[in-house]
Amino acid sequence: MNTLVVYGTRYGATTGTAEEIAKILREEGFDVKVVNAKKEKIKDITPYDLIVVGTGVALGKWTGEIQDFVKRFETELTQKKMALFVSTGKFMAERQLKEKPTAVEDTRKIDIDDKVAKYKLHPISIGFFGGVLNLNKMNFLSRRMFGGFIKEQMGTDGFNETEPGFYDMRNWEEIQVWTKDLAQKARQ
Ligand SMILES: Cc1cc2nc3c(=O)[nH]c(=O)nc-3n(C[C@H](O)[C@H](O)[C@H](O)COP(=O)(O)O)c2cc1C
């Protein structure tokens, strides 16, 4: 099955997630091309049987390049098998659950459901994944906000820096399980 994994990223999480998804799909026998939509503009999706669209979310917004992609191919995407995954702050919402029981649902609505409706997407599968917090790539204000948050809550909570200033909240097992399930659905 000819497959395109196209993604957009601001802080780098979605690159690793897209590459992991591509690796698993290849192991499942799919022919996969991975494209960072900021670096390469996709002109044509007709050769592909399956399109996997991935994006990071910041301040409730998908990356501009993935918004462009789904708008540009709105009609074609309705005629193809497509899947969607997002790299998000789900891990932060999970930590708010005691004070706010709807925190994860609220995040999912903004990060996924509202956009699926807005761009009229019909994914056969949706991946709702954690991302990274990369203090090195943030501007001063974000670094102050997240730097404080991380030091107070995350370090003691099992999320350690994989390199200075870089916190990785991607759950590789969750991503692998999702991708194997996607491979099955795509074959149906
Ligand atoms: C400034 C900033 C704003 C963010 N806003 C949101 C948000 O509104 N919703 C969300 O789910 N995650 C949010 N996050 C967490 C990101 O989704 C997470 O960092 C993810 O890794 C982004 O994907 P990327 O690394 O591929 O860009 C935010 C992160 C930063 C640094």
Ligand as a Chemical Component Dictionary entry (heavy atoms), coordinates in Angstrom:
data_LIG
# 
_chem_comp.id                   LIG 
_chem_comp.type                 NON-POLYMER 
_chem_comp.pdbx_formal_charge   0 
_chem_comp.three_letter_code    LIG 
# 
loop_
_chem_comp_atom.comp_id 
_chem_comp_atom.atom_id 
_chem_comp_atom.alt_atom_id 
_chem_comp_atom.type_symbol 
_chem_comp_atom.charge 
_chem_comp_atom.model_Cartn_x 
_chem_comp_atom.model_Cartn_y 
_chem_comp_atom.model_Cartn_z 
_chem_comp_atom.pdbx_ordinal 
LIG C1  C1  C 0 4.114  27.633 23.619 1  
LIG C2  C2  C 0 3.449  26.280 23.661 2  
LIG C3  C3  C 0 2.069  26.204 23.571 3  
LIG C4  C4  C 0 1.434  24.967 23.623 4  
LIG N1  N1  N 0 0.069  24.911 23.508 5  
LIG C5  C5  C 0 -0.559 23.724 23.508 6  
LIG C6  C6  C 0 -1.973 23.656 23.332 7  
LIG O1  O1  O 0 -2.665 24.654 23.174 8  
LIG N2  N2  N 0 -2.547 22.434 23.344 9  
LIG C7  C7  C 0 -1.828 21.300 23.485 10 
LIG O2  O2  O 0 -2.400 20.209 23.483 11 
LIG N3  N3  N 0 -0.479 21.330 23.641 12 
LIG C8  C8  C 0 0.162  22.505 23.648 13 
LIG N4  N4  N 0 1.529  22.539 23.794 14 
LIG C9  C9  C 0 2.295  21.296 23.921 15 
LIG C10 C10 C 0 2.704  20.852 22.524 16 
LIG O3  O3  O 0 1.623  20.259 21.888 17 
LIG C11 C11 C 0 3.871  19.879 22.558 18 
LIG O4  O4  O 0 4.991  20.651 22.879 19 
LIG C12 C12 C 0 4.111  19.119 21.265 20 
LIG O5  O5  O 0 5.378  18.482 21.361 21 
LIG C13 C13 C 0 4.076  19.991 20.024 22 
LIG O6  O6  O 0 4.391  19.245 18.864 23 
LIG P1  P1  P 0 5.783  19.523 18.081 24 
LIG O7  O7  O 0 6.864  19.258 19.078 25 
LIG O8  O8  O 0 5.801  18.562 16.946 26 
LIG O9  O9  O 0 5.752  20.952 17.627 27 
LIG C14 C14 C 0 2.185  23.769 23.772 28 
LIG C15 C15 C 0 3.582  23.856 23.857 29 
LIG C16 C16 C 0 4.204  25.080 23.807 30 
LIG C17 C17 C 0 5.692  25.131 23.924 31 
# 
loop_
_chem_comp_bond.comp_id 
_chem_comp_bond.atom_id_1 
_chem_comp_bond.atom_id_2 
_chem_comp_bond.value_order 
_chem_comp_bond.pdbx_ordinal 
LIG C1  C2  SING 1  
LIG C2  C3  SING 2  
LIG C2  C16 DOUB 3  
LIG C3  C4  DOUB 4  
LIG C4  N1  SING 5  
LIG C4  C14 SING 6  
LIG N1  C5  DOUB 7  
LIG C5  C6  SING 8  
LIG C5  C8  SING 9  
LIG C6  O1  DOUB 10 
LIG C6  N2  SING 11 
LIG N2  C7  SING 12 
LIG C7  O2  DOUB 13 
LIG C7  N3  SING 14 
LIG N3  C8  DOUB 15 
LIG C8  N4  SING 16 
LIG N4  C9  SING 17 
LIG N4  C14 SING 18 
LIG C9  C10 SING 19 
LIG C10 O3  SING 20 
LIG C10 C11 SING 21 
LIG C11 O4  SING 22 
LIG C11 C12 SING 23 
LIG C12 O5  SING 24 
LIG C12 C13 SING 25 
LIG C13 O6  SING 26 
LIG O6  P1  SING 27 
LIG P1  O7  DOUB 28 
LIG P1  O8  SING 29 
LIG P1  O9  SING 30 
LIG C14 C15 DOUB 31 
LIG C15 C16 SING 32 
LIG C16 C17 SING 33 
# 
